[in-house]
Amino acid sequence: MKMNQTWKKQDIDFKPGTQITGKWHKKQYKIKRKLGKGAIGTVYLCESGGKLAALKISDKGTSMTVEVNVLKSLQQVQGSRLGPYLLDVDDWVSPYGVTYSFYVMEYLKGESMSLFIKSHGNVWVGVFLLQLLEDLEKLHQSGWVFGDLKLDNLMVLSSPTRVRWVDVGGTTQKGRAIKEYTEFYDRGYWGLGTRKAEPSYDLFALVMVFLNIYYPRRFERVPQSEKLLYKKIDNVKPLEPYRNPLKKAIAGKYQSSAEMKRDVVKILYQVQNKSRIKKKSNQKVSNIPFYIEIGGISVIALGYYLISLLF
């Protein structure tokens, strides 16, 4: 660690190999490397008892308590794994006598949605869209809104292939003001709604997640932001089947994730039937690949959706 006379709370920086011992539970964690740093704290990959885990530490005790309560609430949502499992909660006292709060959670190893879709194809857009809507529906029914929904907070795990949330620090109780957000995903930044914690806030951010996949450099707001976002959606061919629900989410026309999910499922059924008809009709050769691709989207997404209902 950094240890000097000007050392302050916010300067905490563990080096690989540093050993942390909890003040109350006495569990020991060996730091492997830094995973990331946010407004509330820093997350490290650590090892304990021969197993890897993620440890988040901060001097903001109150905020950390809120995050711990969120993780505990998510674990109580029946039949769902909305966030990483909470493994330990404790304090750590620095060599200078300063007390920090930390918690240890399940370490989720995977890859970003952007890299996964780039490697495995655009057919996975429909799969992930349905899955995230399903997860958001469960979250909203439990009284919470994700808040800081963005690509950085999502990870694709394998066996089975599934998107998991890796940081729930922005999760906020319904009806309150969003406590943590990223401008590009925030409807308030675009002038298209408030920062009140409600399902429509998350659904706007969900659309921006998929736009960010195809616009990695992002883009800035303009006086008529709604038209800009509509145009950006129209210009992404893999998003074509979902244009209408994506635009409705941007406009805040959905009151719940369930409404948007129903629209997406309906579109997938329609596209699947349309694809079958097109394959049987006399169509131009140049159109065949597109409809085969769209048909693939519906088959995979619907198959995933139906299977997910069993778990």
C-alpha positions as CSV (number, residue, x, y, z in Angstrom):
1,M,0.0,0.0,0.0
2,K,0.9,3.7,-0.3
3,M,2.3,4.7,3.1
4,N,3.5,8.2,3.6
5,Q,2.8,11.2,5.8
6,T,0.3,12.7,3.3
7,W,-1.6,9.4,2.9
8,K,-5.4,10.0,2.8
9,K,-8.4,7.8,2.6
10,Q,-9.1,8.3,-1.0
11,D,-5.5,7.3,-1.9
12,I,-6.0,3.7,-1.0
13,D,-4.2,1.5,-3.5
14,F,-3.4,-2.1,-2.7
15,K,-0.5,-3.7,-4.4
16,P,-0.6,-7.4,-5.6
17,G,0.3,-9.6,-2.7
18,T,-1.2,-7.4,0.0
19,Q,-2.9,-9.3,2.7
20,I,-6.2,-8.0,4.2
21,T,-7.6,-9.3,7.4
22,G,-11.2,-8.5,8.4
23,K,-11.6,-6.7,11.7
24,W,-14.5,-8.7,12.9
25,H,-14.6,-12.0,11.0
26,K,-10.8,-12.4,10.8
27,K,-11.0,-13.8,7.3
28,Q,-7.9,-13.1,5.2
29,Y,-7.8,-12.0,1.6
30,K,-4.7,-11.8,-0.6
31,I,-4.9,-9.1,-3.3
32,K,-4.2,-10.3,-6.8
33,R,-4.9,-7.2,-8.9
34,K,-7.2,-4.2,-9.3
35,L,-10.4,-4.8,-11.3
36,G,-11.8,-1.3,-11.3
37,K,-12.5,1.9,-9.4
38,G,-15.7,3.9,-9.1
39,A,-17.3,6.8,-7.3
40,I,-17.9,4.7,-4.2
41,G,-14.9,2.4,-3.9
42,T,-12.3,0.2,-5.5
43,V,-12.7,-3.4,-6.5
44,Y,-9.9,-6.0,-6.4
45,L,-9.5,-9.5,-7.4
46,C,-8.5,-11.5,-4.3
47,E,-7.9,-15.0,-3.2
48,S,-9.1,-16.7,0.0
49,G,-9.0,-20.3,0.9
50,G,-7.7,-21.1,-2.6
51,K,-10.7,-19.5,-4.3
52,L,-11.0,-16.3,-6.3
53,A,-13.4,-13.5,-5.2
54,A,-14.0,-9.8,-5.8
55,L,-13.4,-7.4,-2.9
56,K,-14.8,-3.9,-2.8
57,I,-13.4,-1.5,-0.3
58,S,-14.2,2.2,0.5
59,D,-14.2,4.9,3.1
60,K,-17.8,5.6,2.4
61,G,-19.4,3.3,5.0
62,T,-23.0,4.4,4.5
63,S,-22.9,3.9,0.7
64,M,-21.2,0.5,1.2
65,T,-24.0,-0.5,3.6
66,V,-26.6,0.4,0.9
67,E,-24.8,-1.7,-1.7
68,V,-24.6,-4.7,0.7
69,N,-28.4,-4.4,1.4
70,V,-29.0,-4.3,-2.4
71,L,-27.0,-7.5,-2.9
72,K,-28.8,-9.2,-0.1
73,S,-32.2,-8.1,-1.6
74,L,-31.2,-9.4,-5.0
75,Q,-30.3,-12.8,-3.5
76,Q,-33.8,-13.0,-2.1
77,V,-35.4,-12.7,-5.6
78,Q,-36.6,-16.3,-6.1
79,G,-35.3,-18.2,-9.1
80,S,-32.9,-15.5,-10.2
81,R,-29.2,-14.5,-10.0
82,L,-29.5,-10.8,-10.7
83,G,-26.1,-9.9,-9.1
84,P,-23.0,-11.5,-7.8
85,Y,-23.4,-13.5,-4.6
86,L,-22.3,-11.8,-1.4
87,L,-19.7,-13.8,0.5
88,D,-18.5,-11.6,3.4
89,V,-18.9,-8.1,4.9
90,D,-16.4,-6.6,7.3
91,D,-14.1,-3.7,8.1
92,W,-10.3,-3.3,7.6
93,V,-8.1,-1.1,9.8
94,S,-5.2,0.5,7.9
95,P,-1.7,0.8,9.5
96,Y,-2.6,4.4,10.3
97,G,-5.7,3.4,12.2
98,V,-8.2,4.4,9.6
99,T,-11.2,2.1,9.3
100,Y,-12.5,1.1,5.8
101,S,-15.6,-0.9,5.0
102,F,-15.4,-3.8,2.5
103,Y,-17.4,-6.6,1.2
104,V,-16.5,-9.7,-0.8
105,M,-18.6,-11.1,-3.6
106,E,-18.6,-13.8,-6.2
107,Y,-16.0,-13.2,-8.9
108,L,-17.7,-13.3,-12.3
109,K,-15.2,-14.1,-15.1
110,G,-16.4,-13.5,-18.7
111,E,-16.3,-11.1,-21.5
112,S,-18.1,-7.9,-22.5
113,M,-21.3,-8.0,-24.5
114,S,-19.6,-6.1,-27.3
115,L,-16.8,-8.6,-27.7
116,F,-19.1,-11.6,-27.4
117,I,-21.5,-10.3,-30.1
118,K,-18.5,-9.4,-32.3
119,S,-17.1,-12.9,-32.0
120,H,-20.4,-14.9,-32.0
121,G,-22.6,-12.9,-34.3
122,N,-25.6,-10.5,-34.1
123,V,-28.0,-13.3,-33.6
124,W,-27.2,-12.9,-29.9
125,V,-28.7,-9.4,-29.7
126,G,-32.2,-10.8,-29.4
127,V,-31.1,-13.4,-26.8
128,F,-29.5,-10.8,-24.6
129,L,-32.3,-8.2,-25.1
130,L,-34.9,-10.8,-23.9
131,Q,-32.7,-12.0,-21.0
132,L,-32.1,-8.5,-19.7
133,L,-35.8,-7.6,-19.9
134,E,-36.5,-10.7,-17.9
135,D,-34.0,-9.8,-15.3
136,L,-35.1,-6.2,-15.1
137,E,-38.7,-7.3,-14.7
138,K,-37.7,-9.4,-11.6
139,L,-35.7,-6.5,-10.2
140,H,-38.5,-4.0,-10.7
141,Q,-41.0,-6.4,-9.1
142,S,-38.7,-6.6,-6.0
143,G,-38.9,-2.8,-5.6
144,W,-35.6,-1.7,-7.1
145,V,-34.3,0.1,-10.2
146,F,-30.8,-0.7,-11.6
147,G,-30.0,3.0,-12.2
148,D,-26.5,2.8,-13.6
149,L,-27.2,0.2,-16.3
150,K,-24.4,0.3,-18.8
151,L,-22.1,-2.0,-20.8
152,D,-19.4,-1.8,-18.2
153,N,-21.7,-3.3,-15.6
154,L,-22.7,-6.3,-17.7
155,M,-20.7,-9.4,-18.5
156,V,-21.3,-12.5,-20.6
157,L,-20.6,-15.8,-18.9
158,S,-20.4,-19.2,-20.5
159,S,-21.8,-22.6,-19.6
160,P,-24.6,-21.6,-20.1
161,T,-24.2,-18.4,-22.1
162,R,-25.8,-15.6,-20.0
163,V,-25.4,-12.0,-19.2
164,R,-24.7,-11.2,-15.5
165,W,-24.6,-7.9,-13.6
166,V,-21.2,-7.2,-12.1
167,D,-21.8,-3.9,-10.2
168,V,-25.1,-3.0,-8.5
169,G,-23.7,0.1,-6.9
170,G,-26.3,2.4,-8.7
171,T,-29.3,0.3,-7.8
172,T,-32.0,2.5,-6.2
173,Q,-35.3,1.9,-4.5
174,K,-38.3,2.8,-6.7
175,G,-39.5,6.3,-6.3
176,R,-36.3,7.8,-5.2
177,A,-33.7,9.9,-7.1
178,I,-31.2,7.9,-9.1
179,K,-28.0,8.0,-7.0
180,E,-25.5,7.0,-9.6
181,Y,-25.5,7.3,-13.4
182,T,-23.4,7.6,-16.5
183,E,-24.3,10.4,-18.8
184,F,-24.5,8.5,-22.1
185,Y,-27.1,6.1,-20.6
186,D,-29.0,8.7,-18.6
187,R,-32.2,10.0,-20.0
188,G,-31.8,13.2,-18.0
189,Y,-28.6,14.0,-19.9
190,W,-30.5,13.6,-23.2
191,G,-33.4,15.8,-21.9
192,L,-35.8,12.9,-22.3
193,G,-37.0,12.3,-18.8
194,T,-36.3,12.7,-15.1
195,R,-33.8,10.8,-12.9
196,K,-36.6,9.3,-10.8
197,A,-36.0,5.6,-10.1
198,E,-38.7,3.9,-12.2
199,P,-38.8,1.0,-14.7
200,S,-38.8,3.4,-17.7
201,Y,-35.5,4.8,-16.5
202,D,-33.8,1.4,-16.9
203,L,-35.5,0.7,-20.2
204,F,-34.1,3.9,-21.7
205,A,-30.6,2.8,-20.5
206,L,-31.1,-0.6,-21.9
207,V,-31.6,0.8,-25.4
208,M,-28.4,2.9,-24.9
209,V,-26.5,-0.3,-24.0
210,F,-27.3,-1.8,-27.4
211,L,-26.5,1.4,-29.2
212,N,-23.2,1.6,-27.4
213,I,-22.3,-1.8,-28.7
214,Y,-22.6,-0.5,-32.3
215,Y,-21.4,3.0,-31.5
216,P,-18.4,2.3,-29.2
217,R,-17.1,5.9,-29.5
218,R,-20.6,7.1,-28.4
219,F,-22.0,10.4,-29.5
220,E,-23.1,13.6,-27.9
221,R,-26.6,15.1,-27.3
222,V,-28.1,17.7,-29.6
223,P,-31.2,20.0,-29.2
224,Q,-33.5,17.3,-30.7
225,S,-32.0,14.3,-29.0
226,E,-35.0,12.0,-29.5
227,K,-34.7,12.3,-33.3
228,L,-31.0,11.7,-33.1
229,L,-31.4,8.5,-31.1
230,Y,-34.2,7.3,-33.5
231,K,-31.8,7.8,-36.4
232,K,-29.0,6.0,-34.6
233,I,-31.3,3.0,-34.0
234,D,-32.4,3.1,-37.7
235,N,-28.8,3.0,-38.9
236,V,-28.0,-0.3,-37.1
237,K,-29.1,-3.2,-39.2
238,P,-28.9,-5.8,-36.4
239,L,-31.4,-3.7,-34.4
240,E,-33.9,-3.5,-37.3
241,P,-36.3,-6.1,-35.9
242,Y,-36.6,-4.3,-32.6
243,R,-36.8,-0.7,-33.8
244,N,-40.3,-0.1,-32.6
245,P,-39.9,-1.3,-29.0
246,L,-36.5,0.4,-28.7
247,K,-38.0,3.7,-29.9
248,K,-40.9,3.3,-27.5
249,A,-38.4,2.8,-24.6
250,I,-36.5,5.9,-25.7
251,A,-39.8,7.9,-25.6
252,G,-40.7,6.5,-22.2
253,K,-43.9,4.8,-23.4
254,Y,-43.4,1.6,-21.4
255,Q,-44.5,1.5,-17.8
256,S,-42.9,-1.9,-17.1
257,S,-40.3,-4.2,-18.4
258,A,-43.0,-6.8,-18.9
259,E,-44.7,-4.6,-21.5
260,M,-41.5,-4.2,-23.6
261,K,-40.7,-7.9,-23.2
262,R,-44.1,-8.9,-24.6
263,D,-43.5,-6.6,-27.6
264,V,-40.1,-8.2,-28.3
265,V,-41.4,-11.7,-28.0
266,K,-44.3,-10.9,-30.4
267,I,-41.9,-9.4,-32.9
268,L,-39.7,-12.5,-32.8
269,Y,-42.6,-14.8,-33.5
270,Q,-43.7,-12.6,-36.4
271,V,-40.2,-12.5,-37.8
272,Q,-39.8,-16.2,-37.5
273,N,-43.1,-16.8,-39.5
274,K,-42.1,-14.2,-42.0
275,S,-38.7,-15.8,-42.5
276,R,-40.4,-19.2,-43.2
277,I,-42.7,-17.6,-45.8
278,K,-39.8,-15.8,-47.5
279,K,-37.8,-19.0,-47.8
280,K,-40.6,-20.7,-49.6
281,S,-41.4,-17.8,-52.0
282,N,-39.5,-16.8,-55.1
283,Q,-37.2,-14.1,-53.8
284,K,-34.1,-12.4,-55.0
285,V,-30.9,-14.2,-54.1
286,S,-29.5,-11.0,-52.5
287,N,-32.3,-10.9,-50.0
288,I,-31.8,-14.5,-48.7
289,P,-28.9,-13.9,-46.3
290,F,-30.8,-11.2,-44.5
291,Y,-33.9,-13.2,-43.9
292,I,-31.9,-16.2,-42.9
293,E,-30.0,-14.1,-40.3
294,I,-33.3,-12.6,-39.0
295,G,-34.8,-16.0,-38.8
296,G,-31.8,-17.2,-36.8
297,I,-32.3,-14.4,-34.4
298,S,-35.9,-15.4,-33.7
299,V,-35.1,-19.2,-33.4
300,I,-32.2,-18.7,-30.9
301,A,-33.9,-15.9,-28.9
302,L,-37.2,-17.7,-28.6
303,G,-35.5,-20.9,-27.8
304,Y,-33.5,-19.2,-25.0
305,Y,-36.6,-17.4,-23.7
306,L,-38.7,-20.6,-23.5
307,I,-35.9,-22.5,-21.8
308,S,-35.3,-19.7,-19.3
309,L,-38.9,-20.0,-18.1
310,L,-38.0,-23.4,-16.8
311,F,-35.3,-22.1,-14.4
